[in-house]
Amino acid sequence: MRPTLLTMSAFGPYAKKTAIDFASLGSDGLYLICGDTGAGKTTIFDAIAFALYGEATGSYRKTDSLRSDFADGATPTYVELEFSHRGKRYRVRRNPQYERPAKRGSGIATEHANAELEELDNPEAKVLTRVTDVNNKVGELLGIDRAQFSQIVMIAQGDFRKLLAAGTSDRGEILRKLFGTEPYQRFAYALDDRRKRLRGENGEVNNQIKGACSAVRVGGSEDRAQRLEALSESAAPNAEALLGLIEEQTKADAPVLERLRAEGKELDGQRSALSTLLDRARRAEGLERKVEEIRGQLGPAGEAVENRARELAAWQEHSGKAREFTEAAARLRDQLVRYDELDRERAKEAELRKGLETADAVLGGVQKNLDLVCRDLEKMKARRGDLEEAPQNLVRAEAVRGNAQRKMSDAQKVLESCNELARREGELGQLGDKAKNAADELLTGEVALGEAAKAVEALEVRRKELSDAPALAAKCKATVDDLEKRKVAVEEDCDELRRRAAMAEEAGKSAELAKGAYVVAVREYHEASSRAADLEGAFLDARAGILARDLSEGSPCPVCGSTSHPHPAQLGEFAPTEADVRSAREASSESRDRMDEASRRSGEAKARRESAENELKALVERVGTLDVVESRLEQLGKDLEKAKRDLSGSEERAKELAQAERDLSSARDASDAAAACLEELRKASAAASNELAAASASCEEFRASLNLPDVSRAREQADTAKWELEQAGRDVDSARARVNELDDLSKKMTDLESRKAQLEGRHKRAASEQAGAREALSASSAKVKTLADGLEFESGVAAKAEADRLEGRGLRITEGIEAARKALVDAESGRDKLLERAKTLSGQIDELRKSDGQSVEEVTSKLDEVGARHSEVEDAITSLTARAAANASAKEALEALGERARKIADQYGEIETLAKTATGQLSGKERLSFETYLQARWFDRVIAAANGRFSVMTNGRFELERQKGQRSGSAQSGLGLDVRDTFTGKPRPASSLSGGESFKASLALALGLSDVVQAAAGGIQLDAMFVDEGFGTLDEESLALAVRTLTELSGPDKLVGIISHVEELRSSIDRKIVVEAGREGSKVRIEGVAG
């Protein structure tokens, strides 16, 4: 790739369109780019890189700052580069995104980034117009990306010193980008991450096994307890041993649990029989109390019968009045037809009265409108008399306005001549101000030059003060990273403590709830068992009544065989059925199942609570209590905040250092620019004075050529003429308005005459309608009076209401008699039922009193003894069941954890050595990662290519060599760089080279890197190279050697461009691109070429 023509417009310091013809510099050798500091030498390189890749060369130059501050709003910003490559010519054009004045209106518009690429020798080739397409095509053509371009074609300021000054880590980052070794780095990191994850998973599994170990329960053997304790205290408990211990305990508990359950079942039978005996005695006592209650209710029941009989007799005395009320209501209902006719006539009368009122209102409204129309007609006739002369007045007013217009035109011409003179005098004043401002700016420029020199001196002092900032920031960053890792670990401990405490608390609550549920289930079982026994006894007691219920006269009795049944047994009101007894037995069985289930759950919950408490205890022993961990976390937080503040302060100092370096560069540029600006200001001040003198002479000459009155008098005459013209216009408008008013008035009078005739006709019709409405109303009122005579009530509604009231009174008397009769029957029935109930209960009491001779106290004592033993058995069963449940849960977890631990161990053994080898962490070996090993091979090639030039530039004294072998400390090695001094025959660090020697080594490395990258990129063809770096650190001999090296590099077909301020180079290199800074932007010229 060889650039032939570069065009820049409003780009960097180049305000206008600026073209550089690289083809005129020839096809080989060296050329120099020189000029003022800050004038835009590096911008030429930026423009080439931006045209090709859409980015500038230096890492600190951003594309959104490339538009020229010197350019006016109408000049577009773009770069256009014509170049040749492999025998073909191309043109690429780009513009960055920037803001410009809007083409319409006064706002700001954004010009978006665009790119075009075309092949000049092939008109039929497609022109690429998308930024992405252009980027891809340029990369395809050149075979290198932007980073490689900056290393092998266009070496930007400071970039080619990086490779010499970098350590292994930073140098590896540079080589990673250039030679694409990042996949090998990711591969090594992935292996190491996998190793760390497996190690973490192994620790996690061991902790989980320890947690499961704390959940294991043993008993009945001191040996088992000691073995469990030993496994619990082990750092990595053996899951297989724990599983064997659980199996041994399970086998030992099985026969004990079977024996206890058998005993519990036997105790349940004893308790059930004793409960039945006790319940029969208690039921008998309860029935006796019920009999006494019934006997107490019989007296009130008899009194209720007597009261209901008296109430019935009282109601029957009013039966005659009920008939009278019914007959009176019938008479009133017969008269309702006349009431309906009266209501209709009254409604008609009201409607006629409303119609008469409407007729009166219509007649009054028509009369009012008629009066208004007559009054308006009289007013309009009077106004028409006032407006009869309006047309003649309009003609006179228009004539006066014409005269005023002519006077106004004459006055305006005089005023324009006066204004021209005033304008010229104003320009003369502006030129005077301009000359004064130029003189002030000249003085300001002199002051600015002095201040710029002071700023450079102050910034150099500030840079020296901040030189230690990067090292301090790195140290603070390491401290913050360490504290953050420690804080995360403590936070995890804190969260785990809270989680374990919550689990223990929840397990405790669950255990209490399960225990309460078991107590409730036992009580419900006892109640259900007792109820089943009661119902079974009652069913047997009432069996005679059940048999007698189905007997009929003539059918044989199933007990005695008799066909006559004079006194059948009576079935009690509350006797249970066989279905009731069967349902009670099923309920008792279900409650027994629920009791057993509650017992099992209570045991499991107790085991979970003990497991959770033991796991929490083990965690506390390992990391401390929650208060201790939270205190530790709080202290770490404070330390971390302090470290972050220190880091922030050190980073701010590092930023201040970078800013100081940028400000120093800017200040130096500003100082150079201020000197150039001062010279321009001197020229501008002289030009302004000359322009003022010329304008003053011109103004006097114009004043003498005119014969005009005073400007104020001319303006007064123009104002008077303007006022007279405006007054005449107002008079014309007033006269025209009176003429228009006269025309409108005539039309309105014609309309009102027509309106008057219409209203008079409506008035006559309204009077006739009023008389007819009054006559109809009189006839309707007379008919209403006739219909109302002889009626008792005012309306049919009132008559109907009275009839309803009378019928209601009669109906209430009839209903009262029926209610009293029913209440008497109900009272007699209730008394009879009480008597029958007392008889039935007495029979049931006699049956229940047939006991086996034991008292209630004796049965209660035996029942308490059996209950106590039953509780002991249940507690033992619960304890064994809970232990079995806990061990079963622990067994399931341990089986899974043991299998997982075996798999992790197998995987970790495979990957540990591989990961440590790939990341350079093998103990006793050189700390050389897989990626660094590959980079070292590339670096060796770069060093070999660099030494061919470095040896020439140092007269054979120095050679570069890569550090090899293991170094002290834990840092990565393999890319360290030494320089071998042939004077001493010993290597030493490259950082020990002097400034000039460092420059030579850096240049040699950059050129060697260019050779290797170019070869690695697939034999790309690059016919140009650019070096943007100062040569001021070299002595005369070293400078000559460097120039000779670059000249040899150019060869017969490569052109090398150099930026430098060194005067010796300006005299030794003929071909030059000279950049000159100015107040309106920079300019370029080419020297030392033919033509």
Secondary structure, 3 states (H helix, E strand, C coil): CEEEEEEEECECCECCCEEEEHHHHCCCEEEEEEECCCCCHHHHHHHHHHHHHCCCCCCCCCHHHCECCCCCCCCCCEEEEEEEECCEEEEEEEECCEEEECCCCCCEEEECCEEEEEECCCCCCCCECCHHHHHHHHHHHHCCCHHHHHHHCEECCCHHHHHHHCCHHHHHHHHHHHHCCHHHHHHHHHHHHHHHHHHHHHHHHHHHHHHHHHHCCCCCCHHHHHHHHHHHHCCCCCHHHHHHHHHHHHHHHHHHHHHHHHHHHHHHHHHHHHHHHHHHHHHHHHHHHHHHHHHHHHHHHHHHHHHHHHHHHHHHCCHHHHHHHHHHHHHHHHCHHHHHHHHHHHHHHHHHHHHHHHHHHHHHHHHHHHHHHHHHHHHHHHHHHHCCCHHHHHHHHHHHHHHHHHHHHHHHHHHHHHHHHHHHHHHHHHHHHHHHHHHHHHHHHHHHHHHHHHHHHHHHHHHHHCCCHHHHHHHHHHHHHHHHHHHHHHHHHHHHHHHHHHHHHHHHHHHHHHHHHHHHHHHHHHHHHHHHHHHHHHHHHCHHHHHHHCCCCCCCCCCCCCCCCCCCCCCCCCCCCHHHHHHHHHHHHHHHHHHHHHHHHHHHHHHHHHHHHHHHHHHHHHHCCHHHHHHHHHHHHHHHHHHHHHHHHHHHHHHHHHHHHHHHHHHHHHHHHHHHHHHHHHHHHHHHHHHHHHHHHHHHHHHHHCCCCCHHHHHHHHHHHHHHHHHHHHHHHHHHHHHHHHHHHHHHHHHHHHHHHHHHHHHHHHHHHHHHHHHHHHHHHHHHHHHHCCCCCCCHHHHHHHHHHHHHHHHHHHHHHHHHHHHHHHHHHHHHHHHHHHHHHHHHHHHHCCCCCCCHHHHHHHHHHHHHHHHHHHHHHHHHHHHHHHHHHHHHHHHHHHHHHHHHHHHHHHHHHHHHHHHCCCCCCCCCCHHHHHHHHHHHHHHHHHHHHHHHHCCCCEEEEECCCCCCCCCCCCCCEEEEECCCCEEEEHHHCCHHHHHHHHHHHHHHHHHHHHHHCCCCCCCEEEEECCCCCCCHHHHHHHHHHHHHHHCCCCEEEEECCCHHHHHHCCCEEEEECCCCCCEEEEECCCC
